[in-house]
Amino acid sequence: MMKPTTIAAVAIAIAAGPANALSCLPTHPVAAFNAVAKAKESFVVLHGEFDFDVKEVPNVNAPPLEVSLQTQFKGKLLTGQGFTDDVDVPVTLTLNCAGPWCARLSPKTDYLAFVLQTEDELIFNVDPCYAFAFSNPEDQYIKAIEQCAAGGDCTPK
């Protein structure tokens, strides 16, 4: 015979079920800048819009691990003097999933994006926590990233 406390503990455990929530800590754009600056891979920082057909992104009920599609990016490239260089370049957009949580991006939306640069292409990897993708970034973040690129203070505030 089970004790009442054991029954209560089992009932609570069953009611709680498995932890089914994605826990993302907010990422600061300056922290993202610092992370890519320390990375072994090469990154570029872009500010502007990605153009793609949203119909190409599958509506996923049982998500794959990732979905890649071709986009066209139009905007500015970060240099040591700030977001000074106009760019209009193809970018492979890779949307990643963690269980049922998948990254999404909206075309024709302003993004601050930290994009992997390989020998052959630019790849924008977006995870469900959006660690390197910032939609509609505030001016203070753009200025902070420009300050970092110029060698100034690069502490997230």
C-alpha positions as CSV (number, residue, x, y, z in Angstrom):
1,M,0.0,0.0,0.0
2,M,1.3,3.4,-1.0
3,K,1.7,6.1,1.7
4,P,-0.4,9.3,1.1
5,T,2.8,11.3,0.7
6,T,4.0,8.9,-2.0
7,I,0.7,9.2,-3.8
8,A,0.9,13.0,-3.6
9,A,4.4,13.0,-5.0
10,V,3.5,10.7,-7.9
11,A,0.4,12.8,-8.7
12,I,2.5,16.0,-8.8
13,A,5.1,14.3,-11.0
14,I,2.5,13.1,-13.4
15,A,0.7,16.5,-13.5
16,A,4.0,18.4,-14.1
17,G,4.9,16.2,-17.1
18,P,8.1,16.8,-19.0
19,A,9.6,20.3,-19.3
20,N,8.4,21.4,-22.7
21,A,9.6,25.0,-22.8
22,L,12.4,26.5,-24.7
23,S,14.4,28.8,-22.4
24,C,16.3,31.5,-24.1
25,L,18.3,34.2,-22.4
26,P,18.0,37.5,-24.1
27,T,21.1,38.3,-26.3
28,H,22.4,41.8,-26.5
29,P,23.7,42.8,-29.9
30,V,27.1,43.8,-28.4
31,A,27.4,40.3,-26.8
32,A,26.7,38.8,-30.2
33,F,29.4,41.1,-31.7
34,N,31.9,40.0,-29.1
35,A,31.0,36.3,-29.7
36,V,31.6,36.5,-33.5
37,A,34.8,38.6,-33.0
38,K,36.2,35.7,-30.9
39,A,35.0,33.0,-33.3
40,K,37.4,31.0,-35.4
41,E,35.1,31.4,-38.4
42,S,34.7,34.7,-40.3
43,F,31.6,36.8,-39.9
44,V,30.2,39.9,-41.4
45,V,27.6,42.2,-39.7
46,L,24.8,43.3,-41.9
47,H,22.0,45.8,-41.3
48,G,19.1,45.8,-43.7
49,E,16.5,43.5,-45.2
50,F,16.3,39.9,-46.5
51,D,14.1,39.3,-49.5
52,F,12.7,35.8,-50.0
53,D,9.4,34.1,-50.7
54,V,7.9,33.3,-47.3
55,K,6.1,30.4,-49.1
56,E,9.5,28.7,-49.4
57,V,9.6,28.3,-45.6
58,P,7.7,25.1,-44.8
59,N,4.9,25.3,-42.3
60,V,6.3,22.7,-40.0
61,N,4.3,20.5,-37.5
62,A,7.1,18.0,-37.0
63,P,10.1,20.2,-37.6
64,P,13.2,19.1,-39.3
65,L,16.5,20.2,-37.7
66,E,17.0,23.0,-40.2
67,V,15.6,24.5,-43.4
68,S,17.8,26.4,-45.8
69,L,16.7,28.8,-48.6
70,Q,18.2,31.4,-50.8
71,T,17.6,35.0,-50.0
72,Q,18.8,38.4,-51.2
73,F,20.1,40.8,-48.7
74,K,20.0,44.6,-49.3
75,G,21.4,47.0,-46.8
76,K,24.7,48.0,-45.2
77,L,27.9,46.2,-44.3
78,L,29.7,47.0,-41.0
79,T,33.2,48.4,-41.5
80,G,35.6,50.0,-39.0
81,Q,33.8,53.3,-39.8
82,G,30.3,52.0,-39.2
83,F,27.6,50.7,-41.5
84,T,29.0,52.5,-44.5
85,D,29.1,50.0,-47.4
86,D,26.0,49.4,-49.4
87,V,25.6,45.7,-50.2
88,D,23.1,43.7,-52.3
89,V,24.2,40.1,-52.0
90,P,22.8,36.6,-52.0
91,V,22.7,34.9,-48.5
92,T,21.7,31.4,-47.6
93,L,19.2,31.6,-44.8
94,T,19.3,28.6,-42.5
95,L,16.4,28.4,-40.0
96,N,17.2,26.0,-37.1
97,C,14.8,24.1,-34.8
98,A,15.1,22.9,-31.3
99,G,12.3,20.4,-30.9
100,P,9.1,22.1,-31.8
101,W,10.6,25.6,-31.6
102,C,11.8,26.9,-35.0
103,A,13.4,30.1,-36.0
104,R,11.4,32.3,-38.3
105,L,12.4,35.4,-40.2
106,S,10.2,37.9,-42.0
107,P,11.1,39.2,-45.4
108,K,11.3,43.0,-45.9
109,T,12.0,43.5,-42.2
110,D,14.9,45.5,-40.8
111,Y,17.5,43.1,-39.2
112,L,20.9,43.4,-37.6
113,A,22.4,40.1,-38.6
114,F,25.7,38.4,-37.8
115,V,26.3,36.3,-40.9
116,L,28.9,33.5,-41.4
117,Q,31.3,34.2,-44.3
118,T,32.7,31.1,-46.0
119,E,34.9,31.0,-49.1
120,D,31.9,30.4,-51.2
121,E,28.9,32.1,-49.6
122,L,27.3,34.0,-46.8
123,I,25.2,31.9,-44.4
124,F,22.8,33.4,-41.9
125,N,22.1,30.8,-39.3
126,V,19.1,31.7,-37.2
127,D,18.3,29.6,-34.1
128,P,15.0,29.6,-32.1
129,C,16.6,32.0,-29.6
130,Y,17.6,34.5,-32.3
131,A,21.1,34.9,-30.7
132,F,22.5,36.5,-33.9
133,A,19.4,38.0,-35.4
134,F,17.9,41.2,-34.2
135,S,14.7,42.5,-35.9
136,N,14.0,46.2,-36.0
137,P,17.1,47.1,-33.9
138,E,17.0,50.3,-31.9
139,D,19.4,53.0,-32.9
140,Q,21.3,52.7,-29.7
141,Y,22.3,49.1,-30.6
142,I,23.4,50.1,-34.1
143,K,25.6,52.9,-32.6
144,A,27.0,50.4,-30.0
145,I,27.9,47.9,-32.7
146,E,29.6,50.7,-34.8
147,Q,31.5,51.7,-31.6
148,C,32.7,48.1,-31.2
149,A,33.8,48.0,-34.9
150,A,35.8,51.2,-34.4
151,G,37.7,49.7,-31.5
152,G,35.7,51.5,-28.8
153,D,34.0,50.2,-25.7
154,C,32.3,47.0,-26.5
155,T,30.5,46.3,-23.2
156,P,26.8,45.3,-23.4
157,K,24.7,48.0,-21.6
